[in-house]
């Protein structure tokens, strides 16, 4: 709102306030003024009737004649005229008044005109406390023309400062600022009784203009078109990166499955070899046990008959055992080279599998982050378009 339009609005509001105060003055200073109305007399004009005074009855003398059974007679007591229960007359019956008159309590009824000065002073204090000093009356532009504008201006500045402190994206911040302006404008249209229709028409035209800007940004400003083009390129780039990452993940998954199949195959083969080695060891132990049982020691022979082996025999025996062990080692090495997998290869294979798993996890996290950003951008854009579209087919147009 510019300064010229603000000054013009202040002049119009002040003129309306002056005319309203002049009408109130002429309305209360004429025949409806409290001082010109009839007041009931303060002194009581009604006096007791002489006919209603109690009759003085003289007590009968003892010498008078008293009839028999006089106590059985029903004595009828006469009531005074003032004690009779007459139907009450409602002289203060009022017609139903409007809610505005009940809330403000400005017009006094006829029964309250005969109140005392103390009651009048209490009524004036109650009116000032309950009506004139309330915040709703000040905000609703009843007493002053600038109160509503100042209040809404302060509220707008406060809400915009609160938005500046928030940590969010620039596009979302722009949408939130537009919502704040729209809410303040709506409050101005609802609170203003005189210019409410005019403000509502201005607000509807402004909303239509914003909706047109959102649907056709390239036709309004080349900078907006450039930003829109950059945003579309960014969406395309993220979509291509996601597709490329998807293909790479599929290749890595296929390689991982092949490696896992190879590991499973070699592990099964190792289990079979371990079982064969165990069987060979059991068979060798059984043979040794049978050989020991087949050649028992002859205890009948004397110790002198047993000959101790010479040194040459010992050397030959050790040489023969060494050659036999060498042959066994050679056969075992050939068997290991032909049938078994080196441990270094297995460790390297395990390390490569771990590296591939880590890379796949990283790529999955990147894809999740990109999908989340894309979803947030789409939701923000849809929400903004739905808020700006005032037609009844807003959801269909956005979809």
C-alpha positions in Angstrom: 0.0 0.0 0.0 1.5 3.3 -1.1 1.5 6.5 0.9 -1.0 8.2 -1.4 -3.5 5.5 -1.1 -3.0 5.3 2.6 -3.6 9.0 3.0 -6.7 8.8 0.9 -8.0 5.9 3.0 -7.3 7.9 6.2 -9.2 10.9 4.8 -12.3 8.8 3.9 -12.3 7.1 7.3 -12.0 10.4 9.1 -14.9 11.9 7.1 -17.1 8.9 7.9 -16.2 9.2 11.6 -17.1 12.9 11.7 -20.4 12.2 10.0 -21.2 9.4 12.4 -20.4 11.6 15.5 -22.5 14.4 14.1 -25.5 12.0 13.6 -25.0 10.6 17.1 -25.0 14.2 18.5 -28.2 15.2 16.6 -29.9 11.9 17.6 -29.2 12.3 21.3 -29.7 16.1 21.6 -33.3 16.2 20.3 -36.5 14.8 21.7 -34.8 11.5 22.7 -32.4 13.3 25.1 -32.6 12.0 28.6 -33.1 15.4 30.1 -36.1 16.1 27.9 -38.0 12.9 28.8 -40.6 12.6 31.4 -39.4 11.3 34.8 -41.6 9.9 37.5 -41.8 11.9 40.7 -39.2 11.1 43.4 -41.7 11.5 46.3 -44.5 8.9 46.8 -47.9 10.3 46.0 -49.8 7.3 47.1 -51.2 7.3 50.7 -53.1 4.8 52.7 -56.8 4.8 52.4 -58.8 5.7 55.4 -61.3 3.0 54.7 -58.5 0.5 54.9 -57.6 1.4 58.5 -58.4 -1.3 61.1 -61.7 -0.9 63.0 -61.3 -0.4 66.7 -63.6 -2.8 68.5 -64.5 -2.3 72.1 -64.2 -5.3 74.4 -67.6 -6.5 75.7 -68.3 -5.9 79.4 -68.6 -8.8 81.7 -72.1 -7.8 82.5 -73.3 -8.2 78.8 -75.2 -11.2 77.9 -73.2 -14.0 76.2 -75.1 -16.5 74.1 -74.6 -20.2 74.5 -72.3 -22.0 72.1 -70.8 -18.8 71.0 -67.3 -20.4 70.5 -68.7 -22.7 67.8 -69.5 -19.9 65.5 -67.2 -19.3 62.6 -65.8 -15.8 62.8 -65.3 -14.3 59.4 -62.3 -11.9 59.4 -62.5 -9.1 56.8 -59.3 -8.4 54.8 -58.2 -4.9 53.9 -58.4 -3.9 50.2 -54.7 -3.5 50.0 -54.1 -7.1 51.2 -56.1 -8.6 48.4 -54.1 -10.5 45.8 -54.8 -8.6 42.6 -53.3 -9.7 39.2 -50.0 -8.0 38.6 -49.6 -5.6 35.7 -46.4 -5.8 33.7 -45.7 -2.2 32.9 -42.0 -2.8 31.9 -42.6 -5.3 29.1 -40.2 -4.7 26.2 -40.1 -5.7 22.6 -37.2 -8.0 21.5 -34.2 -6.0 20.6 -31.3 -6.7 18.3 -28.0 -8.3 19.4 -26.1 -5.0 18.8 -28.3 -3.1 21.2 -28.0 -5.8 23.8 -24.2 -5.9 23.4 -23.6 -2.1 23.5 -26.4 -1.2 26.0 -26.6 2.3 24.7 -30.4 2.9 24.6 -32.0 3.0 28.1 -35.5 1.8 28.7 -38.3 3.8 30.3 -38.1 2.1 33.7 -34.6 3.2 34.3 -35.3 6.9 33.8 -36.3 7.4 37.4 -33.0 6.0 38.7 -31.0 7.9 41.3 -27.7 9.7 40.6 -25.7 6.9 42.2 -27.3 4.3 39.9 -26.7 6.6 36.9 -23.0 6.9 37.9 -22.7 3.1 38.3 -24.3 2.5 34.9 -21.9 5.0 33.2 -18.9 3.3 34.9 -20.2 -0.2 33.8 -20.6 1.1 30.2 -17.1 2.5 30.1 -15.6 -0.7 31.6 -17.5 -3.3 29.5 -17.9 -1.4 26.2 -15.6 1.5 25.7 -12.4 0.1 27.2 -12.5 -3.3 25.5 -9.9 -4.3 22.9 -12.5 -5.6 20.5 -14.1 -2.2 20.2 -10.7 -0.5 19.5 -9.8 -3.1 16.9 -13.2 -3.1 15.1 -12.7 0.6 14.1 -15.7 2.0 16.1 -14.0 4.9 17.9 -11.0 5.6 15.7 -10.4 5.1 12.0 -6.7 4.3 12.2 -6.8 1.6 14.9 -7.6 -1.3 12.6 -5.0 -0.3 10.0 -2.3 0.1 12.6 -3.2 -3.2 14.2 -3.1 -5.1 11.0 0.1 -3.4 9.9 1.9 -4.4 13.2 0.6 -8.0 12.8 1.8 -8.2 9.2 5.3 -7.0 10.2 5.5 -9.4 13.1 4.5 -12.4 11.0 7.0 -11.5 8.3 9.8 -11.2 10.9 8.9 -14.7 12.2 9.1 -16.1 8.7 12.6 -14.5 8.2 13.9 -16.4 11.2 12.8 -19.8 9.8 15.3 -22.0 8.1 13.7 -23.3 4.8 14.1 -23.1 1.1 13.6 -19.9 -0.8 10.7 -21.2 -2.8 8.9 -22.4 0.3 9.6 -19.0 2.0 8.0 -17.1 -0.9 4.9 -19.3 -0.7 4.6 -18.7 3.1 5.0 -14.9 2.6 2.2 -14.9 0.1 0.0 -16.8 2.5 0.6 -14.2 5.2 -0.3 -11.4 2.9 -3.5 -13.2 1.9 -4.5 -13.8 5.5 -4.0 -10.1 6.5 -5.9 -9.0 3.5 -8.8 -11.4 4.4 -8.9 -10.0 8.0 -9.1 -6.4 6.5 -12.0 -7.4 4.3 -13.9 -9.0 7.2 -13.3 -6.3 9.8 -14.1 -3.3 7.5 -17.9 -2.8 7.3 -17.7 0.0 4.7 -15.0 -1.1 2.3 -15.3 -4.8 2.9 -16.9 -5.6 -0.5 -14.4 -3.4 -2.4 -11.5 -5.1 -0.6 -12.8 -8.5 -1.3 -13.1 -7.7 -5.1 -9.5 -6.4 -5.0 -8.3 -9.5 -3.3 -10.0 -11.8 -5.8 -8.5 -9.9 -8.7 -5.0 -10.1 -7.1 -5.4 -13.8 -6.4 -6.3 -14.4 -10.1 -3.3 -12.3 -11.2 -1.0 -14.5 -9.0 -2.5 -17.6 -10.4 -1.9 -16.4 -13.9 1.7 -15.6 -13.0 2.2 -19.1 -11.6 0.8 -20.8 -14.7 2.5 -18.6 -17.3 5.8 -17.5 -15.7 7.7 -17.3 -19.0 5.4 -14.8 -20.6 5.8 -12.3 -17.7 9.5 -12.0 -17.0 12.5 -13.5 -18.9 14.3 -14.0 -15.6 11.4 -16.1 -14.3 11.5 -18.1 -17.6 15.3 -18.6 -17.2 14.8 -19.8 -13.6 12.0 -22.1 -14.7 14.2 -23.5 -17.5 17.1 -24.1 -15.0 14.7 -25.9 -12.6 13.4 -28.2 -15.4 17.0 -28.9 -16.5 17.9 -29.8 -12.9 14.9 -32.2 -12.7 16.0 -33.8 -16.0 19.6 -34.2 -14.7 18.5 -35.8 -11.5 16.2 -38.2 -13.4 19.1 -39.2 -15.7 21.5 -39.7 -12.8 18.9 -41.8 -11.1 18.5 -44.0 -14.2 22.3 -44.3 -14.5 22.7 -45.2 -10.9 19.9 -47.8 -11.3 21.8 -49.5 -14.1 25.0 -49.5 -12.2 23.3 -51.0 -9.2 21.8 -53.8 -11.3 25.3 -54.6 -12.7 26.8 -54.7 -9.2 24.0 -56.9 -8.0 24.6 -59.3 -10.8 28.4 -59.4 -10.0 27.7 -59.9 -6.3 25.4 -62.8 -7.0 28.0 -64.5 -9.2 30.7 -64.0 -6.5 28.4 -65.4 -3.9 27.7 -68.5 -6.0 31.4 -69.0 -6.5 32.1 -68.7 -2.8 29.3 -71.2 -2.0 30.7 -73.7 -4.6 34.3 -73.5 -3.2 33.1 -73.7 0.4 31.2 -77.0 -0.4 34.3 -78.4 -2.1 36.4 -77.5 1.0 33.9 -79.4 3.2 34.2 -82.5 0.9 38.0 -82.3 1.1 37.9 -82.1 4.9 35.7 -85.1 5.1 38.1 -87.1 2.8 41.1 -86.1 4.9 39.3 -87.2 8.1 38.5 -90.6 6.5 42.2 -91.0 5.4 43.4 -90.2 8.9 41.0 -92.7 10.5 42.1 -95.4 8.0 45.8 -94.8 8.6 45.2 -95.0 12.4 43.4 -98.3 12.0 46.2 -99.7 9.9 48.8 -98.8 12.5 46.8 -100.4 15.2 46.4 -103.6 13.2 50.2 -103.7 12.5 50.9 -103.3 16.2 48.5 -106.1 17.2 49.9 -108.4 14.4 53.5 -108.2 15.9 53.3 -108.8 19.6 56.4 -108.8 21.7 57.9 -112.3 22.5 58.3 -112.2 26.3 59.7 -115.7 26.4 62.9 -114.7 24.7 65.6 -113.6 26.9 67.1 -110.2 26.8 70.3 -111.5 25.6 68.8 -112.8 22.3 67.4 -109.3 21.5 69.9 -107.3 19.4 70.2 -103.6 19.5 70.3 -101.8 16.1 73.6 -100.4 15.1 74.3 -96.8 14.1 74.3 -97.6 10.4 70.9 -99.3 10.7 69.6 -96.3 12.6 70.9 -93.9 9.9 69.4 -96.0 7.1 66.1 -96.1 8.9 66.0 -92.3 9.5 67.0 -91.7 5.9 64.3 -94.0 4.6 61.7 -92.2 6.9 62.9 -88.8 5.7 62.6 -89.8 2.0 59.1 -91.2 2.7 58.1 -87.9 4.4 59.5 -85.9 1.5 57.4 -87.9 -1.0 54.3 -87.4 1.2 55.0 -83.6 1.3 55.5 -83.5 -2.4 52.2 -85.3 -3.1 50.5 -83.1 -0.6 51.8 -79.9 -2.2 50.7 -81.1 -5.6 47.3 -81.9 -4.2 47.0 -78.5 -2.6 47.9 -76.7 -5.8 45.5 -78.8 -7.9 42.5 -79.2 -5.6 42.5 -76.4 -3.0 42.2 -72.5 -3.3 44.9 -70.3 -1.6 43.8 -68.3 1.4 45.1 -65.1 -0.1 42.6 -65.4 -3.0 39.8 -66.0 -0.5 40.7 -63.0 1.6 41.0 -60.8 -1.5 37.7 -62.1 -2.7 36.0 -61.3 0.6 37.5 -57.8 0.6 36.2 -57.1 -2.9 32.8 -58.3 -1.8 32.8 -56.0 1.2 33.9 -53.0 -1.0 31.1 -53.8 -3.5 28.5 -53.9 -0.7 29.7 -50.6 0.7 29.5 -49.0 -2.8 26.0 -50.3 -3.3 24.9 -48.9 0.1 26.3 -45.5 -0.8 24.6 -45.5 -4.2 21.3 -46.5 -2.5 21.5 -43.7 0.0 22.2 -41.2 -2.8 19.2 -42.4 -4.7 17.0 -42.1 -1.6 18.2 -38.6 -1.0 17.5 -37.6 -4.7 14.1 -39.2 -4.6 13.3 -37.3 -1.4 14.4 -34.0 -2.8 12.4 -34.6 -6.0 9.2 -35.6 -4.0 9.5 -32.5 -1.7 9.9 -30.2 -4.7 6.9 -31.8 -6.4 4.8 -31.5 -3.2 5.7 -27.9 -2.7 4.8 -27.0 -6.3 1.5 -28.8 -6.1 0.6 -27.2 -2.8 1.4 -23.8 -4.1 -0.6 -24.3 -7.3 -3.6 -25.7 -5.4 -3.6 -22.7 -3.0 -3.5 -20.2 -5.8 -6.1 -21.9 -7.9 -9.5 -20.6 -6.8 -11.6 -22.7 -9.2 -13.5 -25.8 -8.1 -11.3 -28.0 -10.3 -8.0 -27.1 -8.7 -6.9 -30.6 -7.9 -7.6 -31.8 -11.4 -5.7 -28.9 -13.0 -2.6 -29.5 -10.8 -2.6 -33.3 -11.6 
